[in-house]
Amino acid sequence: MKERFETIIAKYHASEGILLAVGVSALLVGILVDIFFLRLVCLLVVIGSAGLMYAGMRAHHLNIQTGLKGASSLFHSQHESEIMKKLIFDDFHFHSKSGFKVEEVHHESAESEVDATAISSQVEKKVSATVQPVTHVKSMPVPVIREFQVSDFFDVDSDIYKGDAEPRTEFDFLLNKVLVVIKEVLFAHTVAFFWANREKQQMVLEARVTDSPNFITSRRFAIGHDLVSKVAQTGKPEFITEVNPVSEPELLRYYAVTESVKSFIGVPVFFSRGSQDATVEQPVAVVAVDGKAEDEFGQETLQLLGQFTKLISALIKSYNDKYDLLIDSELLSSIRRLQERIRNNFSLSTIVQSLGEETSKLINWDFLSIVLYEEKKHAWVAKKVTNRSHLGYILSEQPIDFPDSIVGQTIRNNTHCLADDLSMVTTPRYFMAEKLESYGSFLSVPISSLNKCYGAVSIESREKFNFSRQDIEMLYRLAENAASALEIFYMQEVINEYVIIDSVTGVYSKKFFIQRMEEELQRADDTADDLTLLFITVDKSNEIVQRYGKDGFERVMLTFAKAIRASIRPYDIVGRYDENCFGALLLDTAANDAYLWAEKIRKTIAGLVINLDSKSFSITISIGVCGALEGMKKEELLGNTITVLNRASEAGGNVVRVY
């Protein structure tokens, strides 16, 4: 029986070999010949051979299974000492990571002859006993079907898609996404992006994706001998497969404590602004990647990071282009606001105030000063000083040393002066006796038109290297617009020196009014006649300007001037002292009589209805009265009258006060 079974098996293997040889031969012939009919025949032969081989293998498998139960003579022929072996295929491990499991089962028979049924049941029990523990220990996992949402592929709640994001917000968002991808692809522990600030000699953290809770809280650390700094200094990648635990704090300074990092790779990020800066030598940033396993990164990692740094460089370029456009837009808006404010209220104080406010909107600073020339003092004076810190600084109306100061040199040379580190500068900022802190940075830009320098605007920061090339350019543009306004203002003053009549109100100009006042004051001393000076101002003039604009206010002043001229005698003198104030010089009139006239004109103006732009309203005035005494100088008379006028205004307006 045994020989017969072996003969059948041998015949099966022989026939299988013949079919395989026929199939292979037909396949080769089909490939070599070019006749379609022969190729078709060969294809049919190959298919037939394959089918017969499959049928034979199936029959062979069934014969082996039936042989275990039906061929009892085969088992009876075994000796007691012989060992029956069975290969068990563990099909439950098909989906496991270890692959297939094959076990060899041994069975020893106690008697020389065993009943076929008993042997068969023992074999089945053995198979069951062998398979059952495997199925109990490692059960086949049940697949979980997950339904994907839109949030798996799109940041639904991200602020970047809710409106027009600023360039910095958009850059940070995209950079963080790139770092997340790097971390997932490289199975890294930390991926961080650092800017290289060479002016301040610092590495500045921009973004990070990490599994560590021990990352540094500060965003900056000084450039030193650590790995990130080395990449920034050399511009070459750093690749370490085994980090020494002892030197880890010195090599990886972006952790507050030792993190047990084993592998590190750092790559530089380069950026070029354009053709003028086409030669790129030093990196602008560094991408640092580390892991907890040794030899975690290889040369292929370096090549992959190279592609990522190219992507980051493109993001930086896009960010810079958008940031430049945004800065240009903000600068144009500041210039437009400055021009509009000056147009509505054209005065020296408005020009100075507007320049300071717009500078603060574009540039970060701690101290600001605007220096202009003052004719009365024959010196360059700080007309505006703003101090945002609690430290001491110069005061308004402080003269500067010209040209023995930084601001003085700016005005004399008509070019900007930049001190990135004040501790390295020995020249004073304003004057020799100043007691200012000698640290931080200082920038002074001239306020100049095409023909003349009118002063300087200076800003100071408590941080070194605080002002960039872009800050200088923006401050230049603002100063140029302020200089154009100052040029027109000073030209008008020069013209007004030779103008007798105010062009708006028709009364005397300030210069001619003071000149006539000085003449009449001298005549009153010679003839012992009375003389009284009155200053008349409109109450709440700023509200009128805000509501009706500069042109509307000038129309109000014209109506006001007509009312005054209609109330005085032909030989009395009326002039416009400033934008909101008229002066009236009453000849041969004592202060008490002038008070009565002032009350009359006050009531007249209070009852006057002014029509402006289809709107009707009334105004009130305040009047200060001062009589001239024997031997009084014009400066004293002017000062006393201004003082009593201020008292009338402080009392709430619509009142007359006598000195």
Secondary structure, 3 states (H helix, E strand, C coil): CHHHHHHHHHHHHHHHHHHHHHHHHHHHHHHHCCCHHHHHHHHHHHHHHHHHHHHHHHHHHHHHHHHHHHCHHHHHCCCCCCCEEEEEEEHHHCCCCCCCEEEEEEECCCCCCCCHHHHHHHHHHHHHHHHHHHHHHCCCCCCCCCCCCHHHCCCCCCHHHCCCCCHHHHHHHHHHHHHHHHHHHHCCCEEEEEEEECCCCEEEEEEEEECCCCECCCCEEECCCCHHHHHHHHCCCEEECCCCCCCHHHHCCCECCCCCCCEEEEEEECCCCCHHHCCCCCCCEEEEEEECCCCCCCHHHHHHHHHHHHHHHHHHHHHHHHHHHHHHHHHHHHHHHHHHHHHHCCCHHHHHHHHHHHHHHHCCCCEEEEEEEECCCCEEEEEEEEECCCCCCCCCCEECCCCCCHHHHHHHHCCCEEECCHHHCCCCCCCCCCCCCCCCEEEEEEEECCCCEEEEEEEEECCCCCCCHHHHHHHHHHHHHHHHHHHHHHHHHHHHHCCCECCCCCCECHHHHHHHHHHHHHHHHHHCCCEEEEEEEECCHHHHHHHHHHHHHHHHHHHHHHHHHHHCCCCCEEEEEECCEEEEEEECCCHHHHHHHHHHHHHHHHCCCEEECCEEECCCEEEEEEECCCCCCHHHHHHHHHHHHHHHHHCCCCCEEEC
